[in-house]
Amino acid sequence: MASNLDGIRRSFVDLAETMRSDVHAMAPEWSGIAFDAAAHRADVECDEVRRIAGTMQAIVDTYDGGARELDSMLGFLRAVVTEAEELFVVGEDWALTRKPAVDDELRARQDELADYFAERIRNAVAGIRAIDGNLAAALEALGGELSSNSPQGVPPELREAAVSTPGRLTAASVAFEAMFGRRPVGVVDWRTAMALDTTSYLDKNQGVRAEVVVGRIEPVPGQGLVRMGLYIPAGEVVNFIHNDLGDDRDEDSAFDPERTRASMYVDYENGVVIARQNPSVGVTGEVAVGAPAVSVQQLPDGSVRLVYEARNALPPLGLETLTTFHTVNGDIVLAPGPEGVGVAAQIGDYPSLEIYQDSGSGGTRQIYIDPADSGSKWGPAGNLPFDHTLGDYRSATKRFDAVPSMALQESNFPSARGGGS
């Protein structure tokens, strides 16, 4: 593996350097703005390839070092087993069984050496397993580094997720490209891509995909991305007959859209609104998901109004007529401005709500944090029916009286793992 990967690494670097040299060799016959752009792009891509090649070299070295350590320890184990097999049968579980003794001298040697060989074999096997475990951990970390170093502008939380969930970067990129016809570049694009990727990565969701609805708005360049996460802070909450699992977390400016009950994204750069609802999971293993109902209005100044409702897909007592008991709903107005987006809203007392604004340069601004009135497991039962206002809600919504409303629609995004959403 070390030898093969090193050959790939060298070919990779050689190809990038040849590409760069070929572009620069076109001067002075080719000159001007287009040439300058091509030469700059060739330089940037060559530097990126070298950085990736550095990680590949670390992987090569890890394979090479692991091979030497394993070969040495395996050689030691084979020698010990060969020696032990003169007196014992070594089982598949490394246990020693005495061979039939033909005389007292052989039995005495077996008595004398049983513990000696057992300990040496046990230590050698433990050493091999330790090397194997260390090698696997090192390769997993380097593989995550290789994945996260490749695309441009990947936010830190997605870089970390890529280490524990290989393929997530690709899945997010595929979903984004299906929506916009290009790959994501920059923090705003990548966070939007994460919301569009309906794949379930949390084990509790048992592979049931999230539901995502989308709609287009007029872009407002420079306002970045506004992310709104509605989440259950407790690990478990009361439902009837069985309880539901929550999100088990506090507010998080880099929240994973999968660790919410529902989330809404207003991407002012790309001109899109996304609403996402994740599966509901019962403590006894039931999993179900429904699509959020969201309508959007927009004013000429870029202000956006979102009226939303998300129903628990596991209604109390299994009765659909009781789903209103578990409705998460609200009415939020976002108003762009020179100091960032402002907010006015009427929102439910449950669950918790967090709102952040991401800039194209990668900075994140906290707009509003609204903890659930009760973070205990009884929170939904006592607080879902009630709501409260934020800011000058009545004046903010009155501006939209004559503006037509658009309902967000479900979209099928291709999956990097196959199948639709």
N, C-alpha and C positions, 0 to 999 in steps of 0.2 A: 504493500500500500504506500509506503514511504517513497519508494522508487518511482512508482507510477504517478503519484501526485506531484512529485518534484518535476517530472517531465512535463506534466500539464502546466505547472506554474511557470517553467522556463518558456514554454511555447506561448503562454498567455502574455508574458512580459515582452517577449520578442515581437509578437504581433502588434502590441500597442506602440512600441518604440518605432517599428517600421512604419506604422500609420502616421505617427507624428513626423518622422523624417520625410515621408513622401509629401505631406502637406507643406512643410516648410521648404521643400525643394522646388515647389512651384513658383517661388519668388526668384527673380523680380518679374518674370513674365506675367504672373498674376499678382495684382496689388489692389489696394482699396479696402472699402469697408467689409465686403464679403470675405476677402482673404484674411483680414485681421480677425474677423469672427471665427473663421474656420481654424486659423492657427491657434487662437485662444482656446477653442473647444478641444483641439487635438492635445494641447498642453494639459488642460484640466483632466481630460479622460486618461491621459498617460499617467498623470500623478495619482488618479484614483486607482488605476490598475496596479501601480506600484504599492499603494497602501494595502489593497486587497492581497497582493502577492506576499506582502509581509506577514499577513495572517496565515496565508497558505503555507509559508515557510515554517511558521510556528507549528502548524498541524503536521507537516512533514517531520519536523524534529520530534514531535510528541510520538508519532507512530514509530519512528526509528528508535528512540530511547525505550519505548514500551516493548518493542520487539527484542531488544538486547536484554532487558530485564527479565522478560518472560522466558526467553531462550535459556538464560542462565539458571533460573529457578526450576524450569521444567527439566533441565539436564540433571540438576541435583535430585529432584524427585524421582526421575527414572532410575538413577544410580541407587538411591535408597531402596526403591521397590525391588529392583533386581537383587540386591543383597538380601532383603527380607524374604524374598520368595524361595530362598534356600531352605528356610525353616517354616514359612507360613504361606497361606493363600491370602492374597490381598484382594478384598472385595471391591465392588463398584462404589461402595460408600466409604472406602479406605479402611474398613475394619479388618483386623487380622484374625485369621482362623488357623489354628495349629495344624500342621501336617501330621499324619499318623507317625508316632515315634516308634522306631524299631528297637531302641535300647534306652537305658537310663541316661547315658551321656547326651543323647539328642534331646530327651525331655528336660534335662538340666539346662542345656543351652537355650531351649525355648523359654524356660522360666526366667533365665537371666536376661534375655534380649527382648522379651515381649514389650515391656514398657519403653525400652530404648527405641525400638523401631516405630512403635506407635506414636511416640512424641515427635520423632524426626519427620515422619510422614505428615502428621497433623500440622506441624510448623510449616512444612513446605507447601501444603495445600492452602493454608491460611495466607502465606506469602503470595502465592499465585493469585488468590482471590483479591488480595489487597492491591496488587499491581493492576489487575483487570479493572477494579473499581476506580482507581485513580486515573487510569487511562481513559475510561469511559467519561468520567467527570470532566477531565481536561478537554477531551474532544467535543463534548457537548457545549462547553463554554466557548471554545474557539469557533465551533460551528455557528453559534449565535452571533458571535462577533463578526464572522464572515458575512452572515446574512444582513446584519444591521449596518455594516459599513458600506454596503453596496449602494442602496438607494440614497438619494439626496434629501436632506431635510426631515428625516424620520424623527419624530419626537421621542424623548427618552423613555416614556412608558411603553411605546411600541418596540423600541430596541430591547427592553427588558422582557417583554412578552415574547419576542422572537426567540429568545433563548429557551424558554420553557415550552413554547408551542411552535415548533418548526412548521413553516408553511403559512404562518399568519400574515407575514408581509406580502407574500404572493397573493393570498386570498383577498386582502384589502385592496391591493393594486388592481386585481382583476375586476372587482366590483366597481372601483372608481373609473376604470377605463371603459367599462360597459355604460356608465352614466355620461361620461364626458368625452369619450373618444381619444383619450390620452392618458398617460401614466401620471400618478401623483408626484408633485415636486414641491417641497416645502411643508412646513408644519400644518398650515391650514388644510392643504390637500390631503395630507396623511390622516389627520383627525377626522375629516369628512369620510375618507376611505374606510376607517375603522367602523364608523357608524353604518355605512352601506353594506359592510360584510356581515351577512346574516348567520354565518357559521357559529355554532355553539362550541366554545372551548372549555367551559366549566363542566366538570363531570356530572354535577347534579342535574343538568339539563338533558342528559342522556341522548345527545345528538339532535334534539328537537331545535329547529332553527328559529331565530327571531323573526318577527314580522316587521317590515319596513315600508312606510309610505312616503312618497316624495312629491314635490311640486316646484315649479320654477318661479323665481321672482326676478325683478330687475336688480342687477348687481349694484353695489355701492362700494367702489374701490377704496381701499384704505381702512375699511371697518372690520376686516378680518372675519373671524368666525365666532358666533355666540353659541355656547353649549349649555344646555339645561338638563340636569339630571334629577330625576325623581326616584328616590331610593328608600328602602326600609332599613333603618339603622340596626335593628335587632337581628339576631340569627334565626329566630323562629317567632311567628306571630299566630295569634288565635284565629282559627277558622272552624267551621262545623261541617262534618264530624271530625275531620282531622285538621291539624294545624298546617300552616304553610311555612316554607323557608323564606327568610329575608335575605338582605344583601350583606348584613353583618359588617358594617363599616361606618366610619365617620365621613365628614365632607373631605373631598379630595380634588384639588385643582387639576389633577391629571387623571380624573376618573376614567375607568374602562367602561365604555358604553354597555358591555355585557353585565356589569355589576350595578345595574339600575333596574327598576321595574319598568320604567319608560324614560325615554330621553328625546329631546328635540334639539336640532342643530339648524341654525340660520347661518348659512355660508354666504356672506355678502360679497366675497371675492368671485365665487363661481356662480352666484345667482341661483341658489337652490335651498329649499327647506326640507329637512328630513325629520321624520318622527319614527321612533323605533320602540317596539314593545317586546320584552324578553319573556321566555316561558315562565309560567307559574309552576311551582314545584311543591308538592305536598310532602310531609314528613314520612309518609309511607311509600313514597316513590312515584305518585301520580305526576305526570307532566302534561301541560296543555298550554296553548298560546293563542292569543287573539290579536287582531290588527287594531291599532289605535285609530280613533276617529278624530281628525284634526282638520280645521278649516283655517285658511290664511287670507288676510287682506294686506294690501300695501299702498301707502300714500306716495305721492311724487317725491317727497323728501327722503324716501327710503324707509320710513317707519313701517314696522310690520306688526300685525296683530295675529295672535294664534289662540284659537279656542279649541281646547283639547279635552278628550275623555278616553280613558283606558279602563277596561273592565277586567276584573280577575277572571281568568279562564277556568278557575276551579271555584265555582260559586258555592256559598254555604249550603250544606245539605244536598249538594248536587242539583239544586233547582235553579234553572235559568231565570225564573221570575225574581230571584233574590240577588241577581248580579248588581243591581243598583246599590246594594249595601256595600259592595266592594268597588265602587267607581272612584277612580282618581281623575279629577277634572280641574279646569281652571281657564283663565282668560288673561293672557299676557301681552303687553304692548312693549315693543323694543323701539327706541328712538335713537338713531345715530346722531352723533354730535362731535365737535372738535375735541372734546375730552374723553370720547368713547361713548358707547351705547348706554342710554339710560333706560330704566324699567319702571312700569306701573302695572299693577296686576290685581286680580282677584283669584286667590289660590286656596286650595283645600288645606285644612289643618293637618292633613296627613296625606302622603308620607313626607319625608324631608325633601327640600328642594335646594339645589345649588346652581348658580348661574355664573359663567365665566366668559370672558372675551379674549380670544387669541389673536395676536397681531401676526402679520406676515413675516416679521423678523424673529418670531419665536417666543415673544413675551406673552405672559398670561396675566390678565387683570380680573380680580374678583369683583363681580357686579353685585351679587346678592346671595346671602346664605339664610335659609329659612328652615331651622330644625323642626322636625315633627313635634306637635304639642306634647306627645308622649312617645318616648323612644322604647317603651317596654313592649312586651308581646301583646298587651291589650290595646296598643295604639290604634290599630284599624277599627276595632269594635267601638271605641269611644270617640274617635275623632274624624273618621271619613265623612260623616254627614255634614260637617261644618266647614266654614271657610272664613277668610279675612282678606283685607285689601292692603295693597302696598302702593305708596305714592298717591298721586292724584288720578286715581283709576277712572272716575267718571268723566273727567275732562279728556283724558287720554283716549278713551274708547269713543267718545262723542265725535271725534274727528273722523271716524270711520263710518258714520251713519250712511253716507251716500256711496260707499265704496263696495263694489261687488266682492263676494266671497268665493274662494276657490278651495275645494276639498282636496286634500292630499290623496294620491292614488297609489295602490300597491304596484310595485314593479318587480319583475323577475330578473335577478342578476345572475349571470353564470357563476358557477362556483369553481374555484381552483381544485376542489376535491370531487367535482362531478355533480351533476344534478342542478336543479333550479332552486330558488329560495322558497 
